[in-house]
Amino acid sequence: MKQTLKICSLFWLVTQSILAQHSASPQVSTFSIEAPQLDTIKKIWVYLPKAYNDAEKTFPVIYMHDAQNLFDNETSFVGEWNVDESLDSLRIPPAIIVGIEHGNAKRLEELTPFPNEKYGGGKAIDYLNFIRNTLKPHIDATYRTLPDRKNTGIWGSSLGGLTSFYATFYFPEVFGFAGVYSPSFWYSDEIYTYVSENEIPDTKYYFLVGDKESEDMVTDLEKMLQLLESKGLAESNFQVKIVKDGEHNEKLWREGFLETYLWLMPQKE
């Protein structure tokens, strides 16, 4: 009997340890999909709002990068964004969140639109074509989505912020809003040239940076904002938040998530 109790106690402790490590909510599931544009298999995380099972409602979709850091503390680098817990707490109609796992050693290639002389990269077009031509059709066919650009967003931080911003220019017919956190505009000056030479899309942007991320983070963002405004981006189309003492980490992005989400989400007409 004592041996049985010991075994049961050990099982309980192991189970609790596993539960403590993994923090993704029951609303989150995963699947894998072939990404021919990247010559790999991508793991995708999907958050379905609790209201998804009610009647036949359809939902906006937000595509987010670095899925390992969005939902689960166990898979995150230095803490998760708490995307699922944050959205579970809302009473307003929520969105479907599609998290795309980064390519580990290939993350830098996938999330940079232009190469850097020192670090290389510059293959974000392949990554975005995967989202546009493979992943989005699968999501729209599998789930009850609102597939139009008004109800389709893209969101990321750091290199993911850079690529989310670039995606709205490269596929303006797909993405109607973007969360641009701590964008790595420093990676290549070509991003400024690209913006100056292209038409500004009618997109909603939420820019968030911390004033202690790097010496150039705030000034780089201000440079881009000046360029966007000179090209005609209306003030109503963007929101900017500079967080005092904010550093380049998940804490900054986690704490800004809900406010950004509420501002970006398309309003019911």
C-alpha positions in Angstrom: 0.0 0.0 0.0 2.8 2.4 0.9 4.6 1.5 -2.3 1.4 2.2 -4.3 1.0 5.6 -2.5 4.6 6.4 -3.3 4.1 5.6 -7.0 0.9 7.7 -7.1 2.6 10.6 -5.3 5.5 10.4 -7.8 3.0 10.3 -10.7 1.2 13.3 -9.3 4.4 15.3 -8.8 5.6 14.5 -12.4 2.2 15.5 -13.8 2.1 18.7 -11.8 5.6 19.5 -13.0 4.6 19.0 -16.6 1.5 21.1 -16.1 3.5 23.9 -14.5 5.9 23.9 -17.4 3.3 24.1 -20.2 1.1 27.1 -20.0 -0.9 27.0 -23.3 -4.6 27.1 -22.8 -7.0 24.4 -24.0 -8.0 26.9 -26.8 -4.6 26.3 -28.4 -3.7 23.5 -30.8 -0.9 22.7 -33.3 -0.5 21.2 -36.6 2.3 20.8 -39.2 2.2 21.9 -42.8 4.5 21.6 -45.8 6.1 24.9 -46.7 7.4 24.4 -50.3 8.5 28.0 -50.6 10.9 27.4 -47.7 11.7 23.7 -48.4 10.6 22.7 -44.9 7.8 21.6 -42.7 6.3 24.4 -40.5 4.7 23.8 -37.1 1.7 26.1 -36.7 -0.1 27.0 -33.4 -3.8 28.0 -33.6 -5.7 29.9 -30.9 -9.5 29.5 -31.3 -11.6 31.9 -29.2 -14.0 30.4 -26.7 -16.9 31.8 -28.8 -15.7 29.7 -31.8 -18.0 26.8 -30.9 -21.1 29.1 -30.6 -23.4 29.0 -33.6 -21.7 29.7 -37.0 -19.8 32.8 -36.3 -16.9 33.8 -38.4 -13.7 35.5 -37.1 -10.8 37.8 -38.1 -7.4 36.2 -38.3 -4.1 37.5 -37.1 -0.9 35.8 -38.3 2.0 36.1 -35.8 5.6 35.1 -36.0 7.8 33.2 -33.4 4.9 31.0 -32.2 7.2 29.4 -29.6 7.0 32.6 -27.6 3.3 33.4 -27.9 1.4 30.8 -25.9 3.6 28.5 -23.8 6.2 29.3 -21.3 7.9 26.0 -21.8 8.6 26.6 -25.5 9.4 30.3 -25.1 12.9 31.8 -25.1 12.6 34.1 -22.1 8.9 34.1 -21.3 5.7 34.0 -23.3 3.4 36.8 -24.6 0.3 35.2 -22.8 -1.7 35.7 -26.0 -4.2 33.0 -25.2 -4.7 34.0 -21.6 -5.1 37.6 -22.6 -7.7 36.9 -25.2 -9.6 34.5 -23.0 -10.1 37.4 -20.6 -11.9 39.6 -23.2 -15.6 39.8 -23.6 -15.5 41.4 -27.0 -15.6 39.2 -30.2 -12.0 37.9 -30.4 -9.9 36.7 -33.4 -8.3 33.5 -34.4 -4.5 33.7 -33.8 -2.3 31.7 -36.1 1.3 31.5 -34.8 4.1 30.4 -37.1 7.1 28.8 -35.5 10.3 30.4 -36.5 12.9 28.4 -38.4 15.5 28.3 -35.6 18.8 28.7 -37.5 16.9 30.0 -40.5 14.9 32.6 -38.5 17.1 35.4 -39.6 16.7 34.5 -43.3 12.9 34.1 -43.0 12.3 37.4 -41.2 14.5 39.8 -43.1 13.3 41.3 -46.4 16.7 42.6 -47.4 20.2 41.2 -46.6 22.6 42.7 -44.2 26.2 43.0 -45.3 27.4 41.3 -42.1 24.6 38.9 -41.2 23.1 37.9 -44.5 19.5 37.0 -44.7 16.9 38.7 -47.0 14.5 35.8 -47.8 11.3 37.1 -46.2 9.6 37.1 -49.6 9.7 33.3 -49.5 8.3 33.3 -46.0 5.5 35.7 -46.8 4.7 33.7 -50.0 4.3 30.7 -47.7 1.8 32.6 -45.6 -0.1 34.0 -48.5 -0.2 31.1 -50.9 0.0 28.0 -48.6 -0.9 28.8 -45.0 -3.7 31.3 -45.4 -5.7 29.2 -47.9 -5.4 26.2 -45.5 -6.6 28.3 -42.5 -9.5 29.8 -44.5 -10.5 26.3 -45.7 -10.2 24.7 -42.2 -11.7 27.4 -39.9 -14.6 29.8 -40.0 -12.6 32.9 -41.0 -13.3 36.4 -42.4 -10.7 36.2 -45.2 -10.8 39.7 -46.5 -7.9 42.2 -45.8 -9.9 44.2 -43.4 -10.1 41.2 -41.1 -6.6 39.8 -41.7 -3.6 41.1 -39.7 0.0 40.3 -39.2 2.0 40.9 -36.1 5.5 40.4 -34.7 8.4 41.8 -32.8 12.1 42.6 -33.6 12.8 40.9 -36.9 9.1 39.8 -36.9 8.1 43.5 -36.5 10.3 44.4 -39.5 8.7 41.6 -41.6 5.2 42.4 -40.5 5.7 46.0 -41.6 7.2 44.9 -44.9 4.3 42.4 -45.5 1.8 45.2 -45.6 3.6 46.7 -48.6 4.4 43.4 -50.3 0.9 42.0 -49.9 -1.3 45.1 -49.4 -4.3 43.2 -50.7 -3.9 40.6 -47.9 -3.1 42.4 -44.7 -5.3 45.3 -43.5 -3.6 45.8 -40.1 -0.2 45.1 -38.4 1.3 45.0 -35.0 4.9 46.3 -35.4 6.8 45.8 -32.2 10.5 46.8 -31.8 11.0 46.6 -35.6 14.6 45.9 -36.7 14.8 48.8 -39.2 18.5 48.9 -38.5 19.0 45.6 -40.3 19.1 47.2 -43.7 18.6 50.8 -44.9 16.9 49.3 -48.0 13.6 49.2 -46.0 13.6 53.1 -46.1 14.3 53.1 -49.8 11.6 50.5 -50.4 9.0 52.5 -48.5 10.0 55.7 -50.3 9.6 54.1 -53.7 6.3 52.4 -53.1 2.7 53.5 -52.5 1.6 53.6 -48.9 -1.1 50.9 -48.3 -4.3 51.8 -46.5 -3.2 49.8 -43.5 -3.6 50.3 -39.7 -0.3 50.1 -37.8 0.4 49.9 -34.1 4.1 50.7 -33.4 5.5 49.8 -30.0 9.1 50.3 -28.9 10.9 50.7 -25.6 13.3 53.6 -25.0 15.9 51.3 -23.5 16.0 48.7 -26.3 19.0 50.2 -28.2 20.5 53.5 -29.0 18.8 53.7 -32.4 15.4 52.0 -31.8 13.4 55.1 -31.2 15.2 57.3 -33.7 14.9 54.6 -36.4 11.1 54.4 -35.8 10.8 58.2 -35.8 12.7 58.2 -39.2 10.2 55.7 -40.6 7.2 57.6 -39.2 8.4 60.8 -40.8 8.8 59.0 -44.1 5.3 57.4 -43.9 3.7 60.8 -43.0 5.5 62.5 -45.9 4.1 59.8 -48.2 0.5 60.5 -47.0 -0.2 58.0 -44.2 -3.1 59.5 -42.3 -2.7 60.0 -38.5 -5.8 57.9 -37.9 -4.0 54.9 -39.5 -1.3 54.5 -37.0 -0.7 54.5 -33.3 2.7 54.9 -31.6 3.7 53.9 -28.1 7.2 54.5 -26.7 7.5 52.7 -23.4 9.6 54.3 -20.7 12.4 52.0 -19.6 11.1 49.4 -22.0 13.7 46.8 -23.0 13.9 44.4 -26.0 12.1 41.4 -24.5 8.9 39.4 -24.2 7.9 41.4 -21.1 7.6 44.6 -23.2 5.6 42.9 -25.9 3.4 40.9 -23.5 2.4 44.1 -21.6 1.5 45.9 -24.8 -0.4 43.1 -26.4 -4.0 43.7 -25.2 -3.9 47.5 -25.8 -2.5 46.9 -29.3 -5.1 44.2 -30.1 -8.0 46.4 -29.0 -6.9 49.3 -31.2 -6.1 47.2 -34.3 -9.1 45.0 -34.4 -11.6 45.9 -37.1 -14.7 47.6 -35.8 -18.1 46.1 -36.4 -20.2 48.2 -38.9 
